[in-house]
Amino acid sequence: MNEIKIDCKLDFKRYVRLYYYMSYQNVITILLTFVGLVMLVLSTISFLGIDTHFNQPPTFLLMFGLILCYVIPAGIYGTARKRFKSNSRINELITYVFTNELIHIIGESFKTEMTWDKLYKIK
């Protein structure tokens, strides 16, 4: 078999999308975002004059809903940006070379070789 060579580089846009995907796999993040959306809807309904049976003014629901719906995604974006810029290995060019005997992984700051028997087969 001839060798197969694959070059790849992770850009910031894809990294942020991956980071959002991984963050929203967490049930708490999904739940907090859902609660924020419910608070935004209830505050909007309350501002329109429809009774929502809450004792607090609708500004509390609005502010808390905005915090949950906008601060959490902004924090995720900021953390992803910070990690992408601080780790040089994330955004460097990586070359994978597959042969019958070995797998070569060559980056700008590292080089790794491994045999096929070191990999786990997932079905």
C-alpha positions in Angstrom: 0.0 0.0 0.0 1.2 3.5 -0.8 1.4 6.0 2.0 -1.5 8.2 2.6 -0.7 11.8 3.7 -3.2 14.2 5.2 -2.5 17.8 6.1 -4.8 19.7 8.4 -4.9 22.9 10.4 -7.6 23.9 12.9 -8.8 27.4 12.4 -10.4 29.6 15.1 -14.0 29.4 13.6 -14.1 25.6 13.7 -12.4 25.6 17.2 -15.1 27.9 18.6 -17.9 25.8 17.0 -16.3 22.7 18.6 -16.0 24.4 21.9 -19.7 25.4 21.8 -20.7 21.9 20.9 -18.7 20.4 23.8 -20.0 23.0 26.2 -23.6 22.4 25.3 -23.2 18.6 25.8 -23.4 19.5 29.5 -26.9 19.2 30.9 -26.5 22.2 33.3 -25.5 24.5 30.4 -28.6 23.5 28.4 -30.8 23.9 31.5 -29.5 27.3 32.4 -30.0 28.5 28.8 -33.5 27.1 28.8 -34.3 28.9 32.1 -32.9 32.1 30.6 -35.1 31.8 27.5 -38.2 31.1 29.7 -37.4 34.2 31.8 -37.0 36.3 28.6 -40.4 35.1 27.3 -42.1 35.7 30.6 -40.7 39.2 31.0 -41.7 40.1 27.4 -45.2 38.8 28.1 -45.3 40.8 31.4 -44.1 44.0 29.6 -47.0 43.5 27.2 -49.4 43.7 30.0 -50.4 40.0 30.4 -50.4 38.8 34.0 -47.7 36.2 34.7 -48.4 35.7 38.4 -44.9 36.8 39.5 -44.4 39.1 42.4 -41.1 40.5 41.1 -41.1 43.3 38.5 -40.5 42.1 34.9 -37.2 43.9 34.9 -35.7 41.3 37.2 -36.8 38.5 34.8 -35.5 40.4 31.9 -32.1 41.1 33.4 -31.6 37.6 34.7 -32.8 36.1 31.4 -30.4 38.3 29.5 -27.6 37.2 31.8 -28.3 33.5 31.3 -28.8 33.8 27.6 -26.0 36.1 26.7 -23.3 35.9 29.4 -23.0 32.1 29.2 -22.3 32.0 25.5 -20.1 35.0 25.7 -18.1 33.3 28.4 -17.8 30.2 26.4 -16.6 32.2 23.4 -14.0 34.1 25.6 -12.7 30.9 27.1 -12.3 29.3 23.6 -10.5 32.4 22.3 -8.2 32.4 25.3 -7.3 28.7 25.0 -6.9 28.9 21.2 -4.4 31.8 21.5 -2.5 30.4 24.5 -1.9 26.9 23.0 0.2 27.0 20.0 -0.3 23.3 19.2 -4.0 23.8 18.5 -3.5 26.0 15.5 -0.4 24.6 13.9 -0.2 22.5 10.8 -0.4 18.8 11.5 0.5 16.2 8.9 -0.7 12.6 9.3 1.2 9.9 7.2 -0.3 6.4 7.2 1.7 3.4 6.0 1.3 -0.3 6.4 3.6 -0.4 9.4 3.4 3.0 11.1 1.3 6.1 11.6 3.4 9.3 11.6 2.0 12.5 13.1 4.2 15.5 12.4 3.4 19.0 13.7 5.5 22.2 13.7 6.6 21.5 17.3 6.4 17.7 17.6 6.8 14.4 15.9 5.1 11.1 16.8 5.2 7.6 15.4 3.1 4.7 16.4 2.4 1.2 15.2 -1.1 0.0 14.2 -1.3 -2.4 17.1 -1.4 0.5 19.6 -4.8 1.7 18.3 -8.1 0.5 19.5 -10.8 -0.6 17.1 -14.2 1.0 17.7 -17.2 -0.7 16.1 
